[in-house]
């Protein structure tokens, strides 16, 4: 991936951080975006210490002005966009507040759309680009207590397919990775019982590792995946088939 510049949103921790490190280790210049500047600075330092190239950018995907600022500083060079930033706001639908619905939709779905809109320009101009959206298997299966999150991730799959059709003529591919149950801060809030219940449904019998999600993202961002577009790649240990 030498000569490629990859923007990863939500790179300060978890899956986004792993994607940033994996892309950098494959030679890409990584632009790591998120709100927590201190964590981004530590990531950039780590990547550079390993011989890679990276910059940190302050990015809040809920805020169009913040996206515009990154587009102004880095937009002309981005070849690969990994739309990873995401949040949950769980609760049963009957009791869900508008704010919990809106916050999750704004970050996960609208944030992904706005970043794609802002950063596809250079790809279209160069007639080469990769957009990889991080969805979730629950977008395909549904999940009680997560109507907002699941709707946002199902929306990302629709966004992926429609954008893939719009950009195919310019050799820009748009795909999604649908992780299953991965050990990050997002799943860290689950109690032991919930954890055991989910794991009992995973045919491979374990949680996904960060590197396994990052590896799938790297593949879809690579040269070799050039004939794959509009695809949703489940990385879920067989949780959903
Ligand atoms: P995580 O550890 O909670 O990390 C979430 C990341 O998103 C953080 O880096 C956070 O950075 C960033 N973020 C949140 N709101 C943001 C905003 N407004 N602007 C910019 N960045 C923002 O979660 P994770 O498990 O790594 O999740 C990463 C992605 O994978 C999410 O889209 C999630 O839905 C998806 N996923 C996770 C799992 C799982 O089992 N963990 C399964 C399926 C899908 P800042 O706080 O620094 O902004």
Boltz pocket constraint, residues with backbone or C-beta under 6 A from the ligand:
constraints:
  - pocket:
      binder: B
      contacts: [[A, 9], [A, 10], [A, 11], [A, 12], [A, 13], [A, 14], [A, 15], [A, 16], [A, 33], [A, 34], [A, 35], [A, 36], [A, 37], [A, 59], [A, 60], [A, 61], [A, 62], [A, 83], [A, 84], [A, 85], [A, 86], [A, 87], [A, 107], [A, 134], [A, 135], [A, 136], [A, 137], [A, 178], [A, 179], [A, 180], [A, 181], [A, 182], [A, 183], [A, 184], [A, 185], [A, 186], [A, 187]]
      max_distance: 6.0
